[in-house]
Amino acid sequence: QVQLVESGGGLAQPGGSLRLSCAASGSIFSINSMGWYRQAPGKQRELVAIIGSGGSTNYADSVKGRFTISKAQNTGYLQMNSLKPEDTAVYYCNAILTLESTQLSYSYWGQGTQVTVSS
């Protein structure tokens, strides 16, 4: 059973930092890409950052220069610095994984982790 497990959310003050982790487990052949999305109350889910298998990255304009996405083996990270109240949202990890058993690729989502930025 392949799954993504997120951790690291919580409460931070404006200007503070948090680091999110997303651990992929199961019979995974490869991680094609891993991304972080967020959804604030009353808003649509939006892409925050994404990293490809080769290490290429892409960021939403709203987080450029503040957030850094990275990946080490089967775990992805989102380092969030200079946090703002508008960063408050539920953050979801998404990964496109190729399975060992079938060599087919599928999209998987984590359960979401709450990030609240408030003084």
Summary of the structure (lengths in Angstrom):
residues: 119
radius of gyration: 14.1
end to end distance: 40.0
largest distance: 48.6
contacts: 358
relative contact order: 0.33
helix: 5%
strand: 60%
